[in-house]
């Protein structure tokens, strides 16, 4: 049995993300061993190397899994804090005029009337939006440093969606778009966020 066989079994025992992370380590292990194709040519030294490489791969796999779990928890905690913060802001009575127009007042999905609303913000609503954005500032998602490629990608989508939504409010306040356009783009951002969270769960929960 050559070094390839135990490595192959170990490889298939790992989650997909673990396999990706271990590609460099496997390449190094194979190079050091000389990848002997002859069973009779395998020496005691190569047998010892097999055990060392496998031990190192197991260590790297554990580190990868531990890091992934910690990052997943960090993202979940960040999403939980952002959700609580935004929800608390949305129910404040001074923003009731915005709630009457927006797509987050219980319509799932937004009604056709709200998606085609051609009205623009009033002076009073413009002031409310300005205050609302200030209140939302501490709610920005924060996940800390991430190393897992999938987690980084999901975090990027979440943060980009947040920035897009803030920009929509600014365009609305400036009179560049109407409520219907705002609600349609808000629905699109909601779909992007749902897709990112689904990818996050599939990657971390299987």
Secondary structure, 3 states (H helix, E strand, C coil): CCHHHHHHHHHHCCCHHHHHHHHHHHHHHHHHHCCCCCHHHCCHHHHHHHHHHHHHHHHHHHHHHHHHHHHHHHHHHHHHHHHHHHHHHHCCHHHHHHHHHCCCCCCCCCCHHHHCCCCCCCHHHHHHHHHHHHHHHHHCCCCCCCCCHHHHHHHHHHHHHHHHHHHHHHHHHHCCCCHHHHHHHHHHHHHHHHHHHHHHHHHHHC
